[in-house]
Amino acid sequence: MSDHSESLLNTLIKKVREYPRFSKDEIEKFCWMAVHEHKHGVLPSEYDIREIDEDLYLKLLQEFK
């Protein structure tokens, strides 16, 4: 498992909460968007299938559950 800094996680948590129309009902989507944006530098398009850092996604998701 990758080692992700607490600072990175805190930055992504803040980013997730600041997304327009943020909803805890769709937390998986918003966490995926944040990790995608972190890795690729842009928000995903509707049918974006580029890979993300799965470990980082799961850690971020865990912070909200």
Secondary structure, 3 states (H helix, E strand, C coil): CCCCCHHHHHHHHHHHHHCCCCCHHHHHHHHHHHHHHHHHCCCCCCCCCCCCCHHHHHHHHHHHC
